[in-house]
Amino acid sequence: MLAVGMVIVVIGFLLMSGAGSTAEQYNPDIFSARRIKVAPVVCFFGFISMIYAVMRKPKDKAVEKSEKKEEVA
């Protein structure tokens, strides 16, 4: 799950990339909706999913089985 979050973050940074403006030539694409709105939101969701992957407590199947046996007995 951590790797999926990292891939989402990389996709967000790729969406932000592109040609920039120089002193001689102005490129209006640096203010496109993809770079200003979409890419940061994608990165945000990627970082949130990475935080969730780190904080999530994995389920231990051995503990669940022993708890079910205790409930039956």
CORHU-V661874 format. One record per residue. N is the residue number from 1. PSI is psi in radians with two decimals (* if undefined). BURIAL is b if it has 9 or more other C-alpha atoms within 8 Angstrom, else e. Layout:
N,PSI,BURIAL ; N,PSI,BURIAL
This chain:
1,-0.58,e ; 2,-0.68,b ; 3,-0.65,e ; 4,-0.75,b ; 5,-0.70,b ; 6,-0.67,b ; 7,-0.69,b ; 8,-0.72,b ; 9,-0.76,b ; 10,-0.71,b ; 11,-0.72,b ; 12,-0.74,b ; 13,-0.60,b ; 14,-0.62,e ; 15,-0.52,b ; 16,-0.39,b ; 17,2.84,e ; 18,-3.12,e ; 19,2.50,e ; 20,-3.12,e ; 21,2.64,b ; 22,3.05,e ; 23,-0.51,e ; 24,-0.50,e ; 25,2.27,e ; 26,2.31,e ; 27,1.87,b ; 28,-0.18,e ; 29,-0.27,e ; 30,-0.27,b ; 31,0.43,e ; 32,2.75,e ; 33,-0.56,e ; 34,-0.76,b ; 35,-0.60,b ; 36,-0.61,b ; 37,-0.87,e ; 38,-0.87,b ; 39,-0.78,b ; 40,-0.59,b ; 41,-0.73,b ; 42,-0.79,b ; 43,-0.72,b ; 44,-0.84,b ; 45,-0.59,b ; 46,-0.78,b ; 47,-0.68,b ; 48,-0.74,b ; 49,-0.57,b ; 50,-0.72,b ; 51,-0.74,e ; 52,-0.72,e ; 53,-0.61,b ; 54,-0.68,e ; 55,-0.38,e ; 56,2.35,e ; 57,2.11,e ; 58,2.56,e ; 59,2.33,e ; 60,1.96,e ; 61,-0.57,e ; 62,-0.69,e ; 63,-0.70,e ; 64,-0.71,e ; 65,-0.74,e ; 66,-0.59,e ; 67,-0.66,e ; 68,-0.66,e ; 69,-0.67,e ; 70,-0.61,e ; 71,-0.64,e ; 72,-0.67,e ; 73,*,e
